[in-house]
Amino acid sequence: MIQLPQPAAVQGDMDWFVRARFGMFIHWGLYAAAARHEWVKHHEEITDEGYEPYFRYFDPDLFDPGLWARKAREAGMKYVVLTAKHHEGFCLWDSAYTDYKVTNTPCGKDLLRETVDAFRAEGLRIGFYYSLIDWHHPDFTIDPLHPMRNHPEASAWNRARDMGRYREYMKNQVRELLNNYGDIDILWFDFSYPEKELHGRKGKGREDWDSQGLLALARELRPGIIVDNRLDLPPEMADIHTPEQYQPAAWMTVNGTPVYWEACQTFSGSWGYHRDETSWKSPEQLIRMLINTVSCGGNLLMNVGPTARGNLDDRALAALDAYAAWMSLHSRSIYGCTQSPYEPPVDCRYTQNGDRLYVHVFAWPFRHLHLRGLEGRVAYAQLLHDASEICVCRDTCDGRHDWKQPGTLTLELPVQKPCVTVPVIEMFLK
Ligand code: GLC
């Protein structure tokens, strides 16, 4: 048995969050029209004029948030985090502080409100992603990540830009987002890069954003709101830590202290809709990522990037359906579960919820599964997907089972792997 990590107390309401375990990230903005990465404006150093067609023609006529919300619920997701504004600066809601918003496109609707309403109706909790970076705002100074970073006039333009005004803008928008859309459970700021430097210009961090002020505002407006760790503040001020594009292999720690954590991942390589990207993960990989996350005490926030017509393409729908098929039979080994103090056998992952211990079998062995430290501790075992009994192997005939170790419990498995992507055995501990 290992000692289970215990994260230090934080200000956000973590109770519902650690029970939920699985959420949907939605990256949606004008970049969906470019369809070649949400950083396209940065990558291709596109000017505001060059980016303007995506605004002028933005008309998501297939937008059906009820369908997104149903797909998320069926996939087993318990909350959603939606990009209210991404780095491009475009706002998905009817903000009073900018014209660069969805209600001024041919779309004409407050897409944030409709999405929030639809997801709430399906019983999901709501979070907003808000980009600290803004590549459209006229007061946001040109820095190492800005699309105009290599422009010869950049320094001259910066003289007329006033980050003080931009800080006010962010606070006004955070007020709108947290006051006008009902209960918001998560505020996901993204991101800080004080260490970057280019052409003598520095990246941005806590002073540039007034991170303290933003955090205080969020907590004042919504006590209990969960705030992420990308404001460039001391790590203990964040409620959750947010590894992306890699999976922690153990409970995440920061400076040696265990933390609440949420991995955010994509179905393919990009967050925004990317037409030509081909590195889509297989159903098995996706399901294992969820299991791996919970087995290390974390949450998984899995991303979809809707198209500029407002639909989820077939690849995204298939990925959600893979989760739905598995979760409809196995969510008990995910919700409310966390790391187990027991050490799993090779090719397996444990999750545990009180006296229920779940073994996820990644590679189905021949007939026997040996569980160290569990001898005499299991009252009953069954396959989770069909509640069919899994017998404890009582045959200890000397010599025949030379794998028999003291303290080990051996389960008798069917020879054939059950017909689910990752089989789970549920054990009731004594
Ligand atoms: C990165 C990227 C961004 C994405 C985010 C999600 O920081 O800048 O495009 O929104 O990760 O975690």
Boltz pocket constraint, residues with backbone or C-beta under 6 A from the ligand:
constraints:
  - pocket:
      binder: B
      contacts: [[A, 27], [A, 38], [A, 39], [A, 190], [A, 191], [A, 242], [A, 244], [A, 264], [A, 271]]
      max_distance: 6.0
